[in-house]
Amino acid sequence: MSESTAMIRKRFSAVTTVAGVLLLLSCGKTRNVSDSPSSAAGGGAGSVTGGGGGTAGYAGGVVTWDPLECHVTPVPKPNAPGAQEQWALARAYCVALGDQGCLTSGAPNSVPGCTVDEAVESCVAQLLWFHDNVASECEDVWRKDIACGAKSTFVGPICDGASTFGPTFGSVEACAAENVALLDCNQQHSADVEIAGSYTTCYYPSGAAPDSACRISCQVGEYPVQLNCSGPQGLPKQCGCMINGFTLPGLQPVFVNSCAEAAQQAADGLCTGKLDCCFEYLDRDKQACMCVEPADFGYASCEAMMAAGQGQRVDICPGLLQVGAGTGCWPPGACPP
């Protein structure tokens, strides 16, 4: 394995082993995943809860999955031959994950408590949506890797190696060669734009058009941070923040005019700066934890915010390291019991 490939694996490993929800906002671009073989063809007011924000993915103008709800609209079998092959591979892979208990425990990228059938449909929709990130030159290796993943044995509840957004899909034991081939191909054919800021360095795909959704990838220490933005064609995009695969809520929506602008803001601390202020506190009688930007809550510093809630600083909230991220309300006790 090349050194660059090993770095990619390290960079994405935390994301692919937790129940992260890759945020695609409900105001985002509609995309018909059933007929477009993308790569083959070219609390109350004044308070905030600490759970992930509910947003939905769209396909063909209809909701296909919601990271906080079990209901999904199945993606029908498409007519185009290339799209049919992608659809069949995605469905075989998701059925295999469902049969092994990987989709009902909250991993990968599923909603705990849903039925297996609901989780499978959500998995298929996500796979086909995120397949848009696969370079056309990597289509064949993507198909080989996901086909290998469908034959893999995964160990629940985390099912390490399984994913609906990549970068790989097979288990390390059974699909090492296929995983490495896909990683290497994506690295060779991706032309990510690097944006250096005052806080960190972030990347976004150079092919991200102004009217399309874009994913900004950053690294803060050992933790991957993503800013995921989408919006209607010709209008600003709304962005959501993810740390280590988990969606973090925000008090106010964040809008950008382009992927380049989103990357610059993330490199300068938007979303990424939340890791500078992680602290535990008591919300009523429950232990809670937040990673926040204090200015969003009207505080001049993390110390001032911690003092208001009698909190104690931590490196990262425990809920961002395991399945089932759970935090509390702010101010403490603001949400109904």
Legacy VTK file of the C-alpha trace (Angstrom):
# vtk DataFile Version 3.0
C-alpha trace
ASCII
DATASET POLYDATA
POINTS 337 float
0.000 0.000 0.000
1.403 3.413 -0.938
1.982 6.059 1.716
-0.628 8.322 0.112
-3.168 5.529 0.138
-2.474 4.844 3.786
-3.044 8.528 4.565
-6.371 8.476 2.737
-7.429 5.387 4.692
-6.460 7.064 7.973
-8.232 10.246 7.004
-11.520 8.524 6.307
-11.434 5.644 8.793
-13.206 7.487 11.586
-15.979 8.621 9.294
-16.661 5.216 7.838
-16.888 3.438 11.181
-19.500 5.639 12.842
-23.091 6.369 12.026
-22.349 9.668 10.352
-25.013 11.264 8.206
-23.532 13.015 5.222
-25.669 16.126 5.149
-27.611 16.965 1.992
-29.856 19.856 2.826
-33.542 19.904 2.050
-33.187 23.062 -0.035
-30.645 21.263 -2.228
-30.448 20.399 -5.867
-32.818 17.657 -6.970
-31.182 14.782 -8.777
-32.793 11.815 -10.462
-30.668 8.954 -9.252
-32.893 6.398 -10.944
-32.125 7.457 -14.522
-28.736 9.129 -14.391
-25.704 6.803 -14.275
-23.511 9.698 -13.163
-19.967 8.488 -13.550
-20.728 5.922 -16.201
-22.114 8.708 -18.384
-19.707 11.366 -17.615
-36.130 22.613 21.055
-38.135 25.856 21.411
-37.106 29.357 20.503
-33.946 30.499 22.135
-32.673 27.012 22.771
-30.835 24.418 20.750
-30.781 20.695 21.074
-27.569 18.803 20.676
-28.804 16.035 18.369
-28.203 15.968 14.636
-30.247 18.251 12.422
-32.961 16.600 10.357
-32.301 17.020 6.668
-33.204 14.989 3.658
-31.727 13.662 0.449
-33.644 14.071 -2.771
-33.876 12.076 -5.944
-36.048 12.990 -8.910
-37.755 15.691 -6.845
-38.934 13.403 -4.050
-37.474 12.706 -0.644
-35.498 9.475 -0.678
-34.138 9.412 2.855
-34.062 11.448 6.032
-31.275 10.893 8.589
-33.695 11.308 11.474
-36.660 9.403 10.075
-37.257 5.832 8.964
-39.477 6.584 5.985
-37.811 6.533 2.580
-39.065 6.469 -0.988
-37.545 3.456 -2.801
-35.424 4.256 -5.823
-37.114 2.443 -8.730
-35.139 0.341 -11.155
-33.967 2.743 -13.866
-34.273 2.298 -17.600
-30.760 3.216 -18.718
-28.473 0.149 -18.840
-25.588 1.850 -17.028
-27.859 3.124 -14.292
-29.451 -0.326 -14.001
-26.069 -1.854 -13.251
-25.302 0.767 -10.608
-28.750 0.302 -9.064
-28.353 -3.496 -8.946
-24.906 -3.278 -7.353
-26.099 -0.778 -4.771
-29.131 -2.877 -3.882
-27.113 -6.098 -3.566
-24.636 -4.327 -1.291
-27.338 -2.780 0.920
-29.259 -6.059 1.178
-26.038 -7.753 2.307
-25.530 -5.083 4.975
-29.126 -5.470 6.100
-28.824 -9.237 6.361
-25.777 -8.830 8.616
-27.419 -6.377 10.992
-25.356 -3.417 9.840
-28.261 -1.110 8.989
-30.429 -1.220 12.094
-27.792 -0.358 14.701
-27.139 3.142 13.418
-24.226 2.137 11.190
-23.418 2.885 8.512
-25.283 6.168 8.130
-28.643 4.704 9.108
-31.285 5.613 11.630
-31.390 3.375 14.716
-34.761 1.726 15.195
-35.805 1.510 11.554
-36.842 -1.777 9.985
-34.328 -3.590 7.818
-36.396 -2.942 4.688
-36.560 0.787 5.416
-32.839 0.917 6.108
-32.030 -0.949 2.883
-34.023 1.561 0.801
-32.275 4.446 2.535
-28.909 2.793 1.921
-29.609 2.369 -1.804
-30.658 6.002 -2.158
-27.557 7.254 -0.391
-25.185 5.052 -2.379
-26.604 6.213 -5.698
-26.589 9.838 -4.629
-22.994 9.823 -3.434
-21.893 7.827 -6.465
-21.834 11.209 -8.186
-18.476 11.769 -6.458
-16.876 8.835 -8.311
-14.710 9.892 -11.249
-15.731 8.334 -14.556
-12.250 6.806 -14.845
-12.926 4.943 -11.576
-16.316 3.497 -12.491
-15.032 -0.025 -13.098
-13.013 -0.192 -9.882
-15.978 1.246 -7.961
-18.133 -1.562 -9.290
-15.563 -4.206 -8.377
-15.176 -2.816 -4.864
-18.879 -2.585 -4.096
-19.455 -6.054 -5.580
-16.737 -7.378 -3.272
-18.373 -5.529 -0.392
-21.647 -7.315 -1.090
-19.816 -10.611 -0.499
-17.978 -9.372 2.613
-18.577 -10.452 6.179
-18.981 -7.486 8.531
-19.025 -7.507 12.317
-21.838 -5.553 13.956
-22.858 -3.243 15.343
-20.213 -0.943 13.845
-19.586 -3.063 10.714
-16.171 -1.522 10.128
-15.477 -1.096 6.438
-19.122 -0.765 5.393
-20.195 2.629 4.112
-22.748 4.325 1.918
-20.530 7.227 0.872
-17.103 5.616 0.667
-14.289 6.003 0.128
-14.363 2.175 0.043
-17.062 -0.433 0.588
-15.502 -3.829 1.212
-14.209 -5.335 4.427
-10.481 -4.990 5.009
-10.057 -8.761 5.186
-11.921 -9.753 2.024
-11.518 -6.728 -0.221
-8.103 -5.269 0.563
-7.013 -5.235 -3.090
-10.297 -3.777 -4.337
-10.319 -1.111 -1.593
-6.775 -0.022 -2.376
-7.507 0.071 -6.111
-10.484 2.363 -5.546
-8.569 4.612 -3.169
-5.670 4.890 -5.589
-7.962 5.582 -8.540
-9.871 8.271 -6.686
-6.633 9.883 -5.602
-5.215 9.772 -9.125
-8.271 11.242 -10.798
-9.502 13.646 -8.168
-8.352 17.207 -8.638
-9.287 18.658 -5.290
-8.713 22.351 -4.768
-6.661 23.098 -1.668
-7.632 26.122 0.409
-5.310 27.231 3.203
-6.855 29.386 5.897
-6.042 30.917 9.243
-7.243 27.812 11.065
-6.586 24.758 8.887
-6.436 23.559 5.278
-9.536 22.331 3.475
-10.308 20.744 0.113
-13.185 20.622 -2.344
-13.591 18.920 -5.745
-12.520 21.145 -8.613
-15.429 19.808 -10.661
-18.025 21.136 -8.229
-20.162 23.410 -10.372
-21.738 26.557 -8.896
-25.211 24.999 -9.129
-24.341 21.685 -7.486
-23.922 20.439 -3.948
-20.369 20.417 -2.661
-18.554 18.732 0.200
-15.712 20.548 1.907
-13.227 18.232 3.615
-10.872 19.401 6.354
-8.737 17.814 9.030
-8.390 19.190 12.555
-5.865 17.139 14.436
-6.995 13.530 14.200
-10.612 14.383 13.423
-12.157 14.815 9.946
-14.456 17.810 9.577
-16.825 18.411 6.700
-18.931 21.324 5.561
-21.675 20.066 3.256
-23.506 22.625 1.167
-26.288 22.551 -1.404
-28.877 24.876 -2.838
-31.114 25.532 -5.838
-29.402 26.467 -9.075
-28.410 30.122 -9.162
-29.052 30.715 -5.454
-26.808 30.593 -2.379
-26.117 27.204 -0.859
-26.964 26.323 2.731
-24.273 24.458 4.651
-24.241 21.974 7.499
-21.367 20.950 9.739
-20.073 17.436 10.440
-17.317 16.407 12.850
-15.974 12.858 12.805
-19.002 11.745 10.806
-21.668 13.302 13.032
-23.908 16.201 12.078
-23.735 19.124 14.495
-26.647 21.551 14.879
-26.353 25.293 14.435
-28.382 28.192 15.792
-28.396 30.068 12.497
-28.260 28.744 8.932
-25.017 29.307 7.044
-25.188 30.372 3.402
-22.381 30.627 0.847
-22.272 31.643 -2.788
-19.845 28.982 -3.985
-17.867 25.926 -2.982
-14.717 28.035 -2.944
-16.280 30.421 -0.458
-17.436 27.528 1.725
-13.944 26.023 1.700
-12.357 29.336 2.646
-14.756 29.850 5.539
-14.146 26.315 6.784
-10.380 26.823 6.528
-10.795 30.000 8.581
-12.714 28.221 11.366
-16.325 27.784 10.290
-17.382 24.370 11.613
-13.737 23.393 12.103
-13.439 25.838 15.009
-16.054 23.961 17.022
-13.336 21.556 18.146
-11.696 24.434 20.018
-14.626 24.518 22.428
-15.845 21.093 23.512
-17.088 20.801 27.064
-19.260 18.641 29.292
-21.970 20.037 31.552
-25.160 19.017 33.314
-28.445 19.573 31.479
-30.933 19.116 34.307
-29.664 15.837 35.752
-28.203 14.493 32.517
-24.541 14.607 31.552
-24.300 16.483 28.267
-21.549 17.663 25.960
-21.241 20.212 23.183
-18.665 21.274 20.618
-19.592 24.818 19.644
-18.489 28.196 18.407
-19.206 30.374 21.491
-19.918 33.485 19.429
-22.972 31.742 17.976
-24.426 31.741 21.492
-23.379 35.283 22.337
-20.291 34.404 24.395
-16.934 36.111 23.997
-14.986 32.930 24.721
-15.288 29.227 25.422
-14.317 29.908 29.033
-17.250 32.297 29.433
-19.691 29.792 27.995
-18.345 26.964 30.148
-18.604 29.137 33.220
-22.255 29.889 32.467
-23.044 26.175 32.423
-20.471 25.103 34.991
-18.862 23.001 32.280
-15.532 21.264 31.956
-13.472 21.269 28.785
-12.841 17.983 26.936
-10.845 17.174 23.817
-13.991 16.061 21.959
-17.456 15.052 23.065
-17.698 11.284 23.709
-20.815 11.103 21.551
-18.740 12.102 18.525
-16.616 9.000 18.961
-19.304 6.311 18.972
-22.698 5.355 17.600
-25.529 7.398 19.052
-24.220 10.917 19.551
-26.292 12.498 22.310
-25.922 15.899 23.878
-28.204 18.244 25.738
-29.891 21.614 25.438
-28.410 25.066 25.775
-28.907 26.866 28.045
-29.061 23.875 30.387
-32.667 22.929 31.112
-34.065 25.067 28.267
-35.788 22.169 26.499
-38.863 20.410 27.883
-38.046 17.360 30.029
LINES 2 339
42 0 1 2 3 4 5 6 7 8 9 10 11 12 13 14 15 16 17 18 19 20 21 22 23 24 25 26 27 28 29 30 31 32 33 34 35 36 37 38 39 40 41
295 42 43 44 45 46 47 48 49 50 51 52 53 54 55 56 57 58 59 60 61 62 63 64 65 66 67 68 69 70 71 72 73 74 75 76 77 78 79 80 81 82 83 84 85 86 87 88 89 90 91 92 93 94 95 96 97 98 99 100 101 102 103 104 105 106 107 108 109 110 111 112 113 114 115 116 117 118 119 120 121 122 123 124 125 126 127 128 129 130 131 132 133 134 135 136 137 138 139 140 141 142 143 144 145 146 147 148 149 150 151 152 153 154 155 156 157 158 159 160 161 162 163 164 165 166 167 168 169 170 171 172 173 174 175 176 177 178 179 180 181 182 183 184 185 186 187 188 189 190 191 192 193 194 195 196 197 198 199 200 201 202 203 204 205 206 207 208 209 210 211 212 213 214 215 216 217 218 219 220 221 222 223 224 225 226 227 228 229 230 231 232 233 234 235 236 237 238 239 240 241 242 243 244 245 246 247 248 249 250 251 252 253 254 255 256 257 258 259 260 261 262 263 264 265 266 267 268 269 270 271 272 273 274 275 276 277 278 279 280 281 282 283 284 285 286 287 288 289 290 291 292 293 294 295 296 297 298 299 300 301 302 303 304 305 306 307 308 309 310 311 312 313 314 315 316 317 318 319 320 321 322 323 324 325 326 327 328 329 330 331 332 333 334 335 336
